[in-house]
Amino acid sequence: MVDVDEAAPADIVDRLLWRDAQTMLGRHNTADRRGNCVWCGWSWPCSARRLAERADAVSRRPWREAWTLRHDLNSLPAAMTDRGRNHHHRRYAD
């Protein structure tokens, strides 16, 4: 069985990496008035945002580059990627 994501652009080589990048880009999308990421509270652009931007670009490249970046993405702490949580979390309260 082949899983085809109709929402992914045609030039995507690694759809899973692209989908993970889009999720992280959506969470770490802007800075607050203090210049910190609205999702994790780190200085904007946070490391998760930069990694997500890299993942988005690499998802269009040959699979060897995507494989390496997927390992980097999976190495992030769960607090940065929000693995296993269903609610919005900030590092610091306002």
N, C-alpha and C positions, 0 to 999 in steps of 0.2 A: 504494500500500500504506500502511496506517495502522498505526503502532506504538502499541499500547495497553498501558500498564503497569497491570496489575490490582492491584498493591500500593498504588498512589497513591490517596489519598482523593478522593472525588468532587468536592470544591470546588477542586481544583488547576487553575489556568489554564495554568501553564507547567510541564509535567511534567519537562522537562530541568533547569530551575532547581531544582525541588523535589528531584529525585534528587541533584543536586550538593550541595545544602544538607544533605541527610540524610547523605551521605558525610562531609562536613566536620564535621557535628555529632557523628557517631560517632567521629571521630578526636580532635577537640578537646573531649572530653566531661567531664573533671574536672581538678581541681588536685592537685598533689602536696603533700607535707607542708610544703613551703616556699612554697606559694601560686602555683606556676607550672604552666602547662598541661602535662599529661602527654605530649602529642604534640610540641609545638614548643619548650617550655621558656620561653616568654614569660610575663609576668605574667598571672594569671588574672583575669577572662576575657580571653583574647588577642584580638587584632584579627581573626584568622581565625574564632574562635568568634562574635564579635559580628556579623561579616559573614554567617556561615552562619545565624544566628538571623534576621537581616534578610531574607536570601534565602528562608528558609522562610516568613516572613510575606508577602513580596512575591509569591511564587509563586501566591498565592491572589487577587491583585489584577489589575486590567486589564493587558493585555499590554504597554502602554507603560512602566509601572513595572517590570515584570519585565525588559524589554529593557535598561533603564538599569542595573539591578542586575547583570544577567548580564555586562555590560561591566566593572563594578567587580570582580566575581568573577574574571573572566579576566585582570584587570590585576594580581592578586596575584603575588608572586614564586613560582616553582615550589617553593621550599623550604617555603613555608607551606601549599601545597595538595597537595604530594606528587605532582605530575604527573610521570609517567614512572618512578616508583619502585614497587617491589613489596614493600618491607620497612619495618618500623617504624623511624623515625628520630627521635632526640631532639637538640635543639640542644646540650645539655650532658650529659656523662656524670655519673652519680651519684657 
